[in-house]
């Protein structure tokens, strides 16, 4: 049987859900598709966020040939055959454009990726590559320079997934509308939240439940937890998640590792996913520990990445490592407070321009404008030389945003900065 997520793929831009940061009526991408001026692009982001769906919609809207391959199963031979066929269509009497969509594009090596270059340059194909990896690291620079348009797909918002699920439940042809399923209050919201921004997971879980729940059975949050093989306590009452995350952060901030681990355990036991916990831990590393122990962000990020790679149940060990470390570190929010103060000035007052001696001087005519003149290169003076960096008005006022504490490593940075101020 065809999976529900495949059956429910939208067929038009109007049905496409999510990615509102670049896909909305009137956006440049939307208009380029409607105006049939869309060229080539790379889509990157997590699974189940609409990359393949949007590629297929684009090909349909452009009235073009569409060839789809997956880099995990197809190689250079298949690609050459597609390019040859596209060339015949492009240069022949039909004068037709072919869109070539390569899923998991980062799986190809450099030579395989480079085999696309000539076809893209000559316009024989329009290329759409999708990847879960950052293309600036996983895709050859030669491809990136020719494609130019790179769109980052983000995990879908809970409301977007709820909307997709409701559409599925109303659709009698492709969806589950004919079954007239009954749901417990908040059951769909729980399913949407547990899907962690992945529409494919949400739809296929709903399909699994619909096929196996039994006729007339009301779909509850407990049934959703059974289908997902996860606890639903964390999602049953929406305020609980925020209370537990808040308690975790405040316990860390208060240097109480016992309380911090307690709330971490409650989060894990309740079904909180690794990403949700990990995001909060990484925020704490900068917001609450900061310069008192600068290495905290690197260690915590490594722990979170290890947890994501490992998965539950072993991932809880990595999360515990990060939590205990943060709770046991010296604390400082001075770096965050410095930024808050600087942002406040930007919003509440007019500040002077960048001083001329700090402006970019690496272009013809910069000297005539006075840019870069008088700048002292610190390394030529042993690593430090006194000169003005703040805009004129802030410099005259002696503005001071960063106020280091005496906590942990920050005490050494404070001593260093104070020493510089005493130098002539």
N, C-alpha and C positions, 0 to 999 in steps of 0.2 A: 504494500500500500504506500502511496505517495505521502511523505510526511506533511503534517498540517502546515508547517512553516513554509514548505515549498508551494503548496496549493494557495496559500494566502499572500504570496508575493504581490505587491502592488504593481499595476500595469501602467500607471501614469504618475506624473509629478504631483498632481493634486492628491493622490493617495499616499504619497511617500511621507513617512513620519520621522521626526527627529532631525538632528544636524541643522538646527535653526541658525547656527552661527554662520553658515554659508548657503543654506538652501531654504529660501523663502520667496514668496511671490515678489518679483521685482529685484531680487539679488542678481549680481553679475552672472553667477553660474546659471541660475534659473533662466535669465534672459538669453544667455548664449545658447542654451538648449532650445528654447522656443524660437529664437531667431535663426536657428540652424547654423550658428557660427562656432559651436563647440569644437575644439581641436583635440588635443591629447591631454592626459592627466594621469596622476598617480593618486590613488586613494589609500590611506593607511589608517589603521586603528584596530580595535579589538574585534573579535568575531561577533556576528549577529547584530551589527550596527548599520547594515544597509549598503555595503560596498558593492557587492555583486548585483543587488537589486537596482541600485542607481545606474550601474553600467548598462544593464539590460534596458532600462527605461530610456536612457540616452540614445541607444542604438535604434529603439523603436521610434522615438520622437524625430530622429534625424533621417528616417526612412532609408537607412543604410544597411548594407550587409553586416552581419555580426557573427564573429567567430570567437568562441570561448574555449580556452584550454587551462589546465591546471599545471603549474610548474613542477608539482610533485610527481606527475605521471607522464608529462609530455616533455620532449627535448627539442634539440635544434632541428632534427629531421622533420618533425611535425610542423614546426614553425616555418621552415623553408617552403614546405608545401602550401601553407596558408598564404605566405607572402607571394609566391608564384601565382596562385589563384587570384589574389587581390590585385596583382600587377596586371593580369589579363583583363580583369574587370575595370581597372582604372584607366588603362591605356587603350582599351578596346572600344567598340562602338557603344557599349553601355555607358562608359564614363562614370562608373559607380564607385563610391567610396566604401571601404571596408573597415569596420572597427574591430580591432583585435584586443580581446580582453584576456589578460594573463593573471589568473588568481595565484596567490602565494608567490609572487614574482621574485621575492628575495631568495627563493630556493635555487634559482639559476645562478651559475657561476659567472664570472666576468665575460668570458668568451660567449656564453649563451646569451647574456644580456646584450652584448655588443652586436649580435647578429641582427638586432632590430634597427640599428642606427641608420643604415642607408635607406631602408624602407620608410622610416619616419621622416628623414630629411627630404626625400623625393615626393612625399605626400602620398605614396602608394597605400599606406595604412594610416589610420588614426589609432593611437595606442592608448589603452587604459590598463594600468597595472595596479593590482591591489596587494597589500602586504600588511601583516600584523607588526612588522618591524619598522623602526624609524628609517625612512628611505634615505636620509642623509648619511646613514651608516651602511645600509644594506643594499643600496642601488648605486650603480656606477655613476660618477659625475657626468660622464658623457651623455647618459640617458637623461639625467636631471636637467642638464643645460638645454636639451632639446624639447623636453616636455613642459618645463616651467611651472605648470599649474599643479600644485600639490595640495590636496585637501585632507585635513585630519578629521577622521570620524571619531566622535566621542561616544562613550557608553550612553545609551538612551536614558532619558529621564523616566522616573516611575510613571508620571502622567502619560508620557508617550506610549509606554508599554500597555498601560491600562486601556488607552484608546485603541491600540492594535487588538487587544484581547476582546474588547467590546465589539469592534468591527467584525471579528471572527465569529462571535456569538450571534450576530445579527445576520450574517451572510448565509443564505440558504443554499447557494450554489457551490461555493468553494469552501465555506466554513462549517460551523456547527449549528446554524440557525434552525435547522429542521428538528434538532434534538430537544429544543426548549429546556435547556439545563437550568437547574435552580442552584443558586449560590448563597452560602452563609454571608452575612454582612462582613465586609472587609476581606473576604477570601481572595478576590481578584487582586486587591492591593497587596496582600501578602505574597501572592504568586509573582506579581510584578517586581516587588522589592527583592525577593529571593533570587530572581533571575539575573540580578547584578548588571542591568543595562543591556542584556542580550535578548533580543526579540525572538531569536530562534529557540533558545532554551524555554522561554515563556510559552510560545505557541506549541512546541512539541510536547511539553509537559502537560499542557491543557488537552492536547490530542490524546495523550496516553491515559489521562484521567477519564476523558469522555468515553473512550473505547472499553475501559475496564471497571468503571465504577458500578455498573449495574443499573438497570432501568429504574427510574424514579428516585434514585439516591441523591440526596442533597450534597453538594460539594462543599466541604468544610475546610477550615485552615489546617486541621489535623490531617485530612486526606491529602492536601497539598504537600504538607511536610513529609508524608509517607511517600508520595510520588518523587519528591526531590531528595529523599533519604537524608533529611536534615531536620533539626528541631525548629519549631516555629515560634517558640516563646519570645524570642527577640523581636518578632514582627507582629505578634498578636495585638499589642497595644503600642501605637506609634510613639507615645511619649517615653516609653521605657528605654528605647534605644538611646535617646538623647540624654536621659538621666544617667544611664550607665556610662556612656562616653564622657559625660561631664564629670562624673565621680572619678573615673579613671584619670582624667587629666588633672583634676584638682588634687588627687592623692599623689600623683607624680610631682606636681608643683610643690606640694607640701613635704616632699622627701620621705614619704611613708611607703616603702616597697611592699609591706604586708598588705596594706589596703589596696594598693595598685594591682597586685597580683590577684587579690580577691575579686575585684571588678573585672579584670581580664578574664578570669575563670567564668564569671557570670555571663560575660559577652559570648565566650566560646560555647558554653553550655546551652545558651539560648539560641544559637544558630547564626551569630554574626559572622559575616564572611571575612576572609583574610584582608581583602582590599580595604574594607571599611575601617577595620582596626588599624591596619598599616598606615593609612592616610593620616589618622589622628596621631599615631606615634611619631610620624615624621614631622608633623606640625609642631608637636611638643619639643622635638629636638632643637628646633630653631627658636620657637617662641619662648620656651621656659628655661632651656639650658643655655643656648646661644654661645656667647664667648667665654662663659665660665668653663666650658669643656667643648671646644670647637669640633673635636673628633666625633662627638655624639651623633651628628647628622649622618656621617659616613657609616658608622657602625650600625645605626638603626636602619638606614636604607638597605644595607647589606642583609640585615636580619629579615626585613620585610621581603626583599627579593628572594631570599632563601626559602621563606615561608610559602611564597607564591609558587616556587618551583617544586617544593616538597609536597604541598597540599596537606590537608588534615588526614590523620590525627597528628603526624609528626610536626606539622607547621606550628603547633601550639608551643613547642619548645623554643623555636626561633622568636616567637612573639613574647614569650616569657623572658628570654634573654634581653630583648630590647626594653621591655617594661621595667625590669629590675635595674638595668643600667641607668635609665632615665631617672628613676626614683632615687637612685643612690648618688647621682651626680650633684656637684655644686650648681646653683641656679643663678641665671641672670636673664632679664628681659631687656637689657640696655640696648641691644642692637635693634630689636623690634620697636622700642620706644623712640629711638633715634629716627627711624623711618616714619613713625606716626607723627612726630613733631615736624619733620620736613614736609610731609604731605599736608599737614594743617596749614603751614605757611603758604604753600602753593595755592590752597583753596581760599585763603582768607586775606591775602595781600598780594600786591604786585611786586615782583622781585626784578632786580636788574639783570641785564644780559650776561652771558658768559664773558669773563674778562678776555680782552683781545689776545693776550699772550698765551691763553690756553686753547684758542680756536685752532682748527685744522689748518696746517700750513703746507700740506703735501699736494698742492696743485698750483698751476701757473696763475700768477696774479694775486696770490694770497698775501705776499709781502706788501704789495701796493695798497692793500686794504688794512695793513697793520696787523694781520693775523700771524700769531706765533712769534712776533718780535719781542725779545726780552725774556722769553721762556728759559728757565734754567733747568737743565737735565740733571735730576738728582744723582744719577749714577756717576756723573762726572765730578760730583762733590763728595764721594764716599758713601752715597746712599741717601743723603738728606741735605736739602738746602732750604732755607726759609724763603718763602714767597707766597703771594696771595693766590688762593684757589677759589674761595667763595665769590659770588657776585659782589659788586662794590658795596651795595647797601648792607648786605648781611655781614660783610667783612668789617665795615665800619662799626657795626653794632656789636661785634665780637660774638656772633651767633655760635652757639654750642649745642649740637643735637645729641651727640654721643657722649654719655656720661658713664664711663665704665665703673663697675663695682670692684670690691676687693675679693670677690668670690672666685675660687679656683684659679684656672689659667688666666682669667680676665685681670687678675691683680698684676700679672707680669705685663700685660698689654697696657694697663693703666700707667704703670711705672715707666714704660718705654715712651708713651705719648707725653707724659708730664716732663720727661727728660728732654724731649725735643723742644718743648715750649721754652725751656730754660736756656737753650742754645742761642748764641748770638748769630 
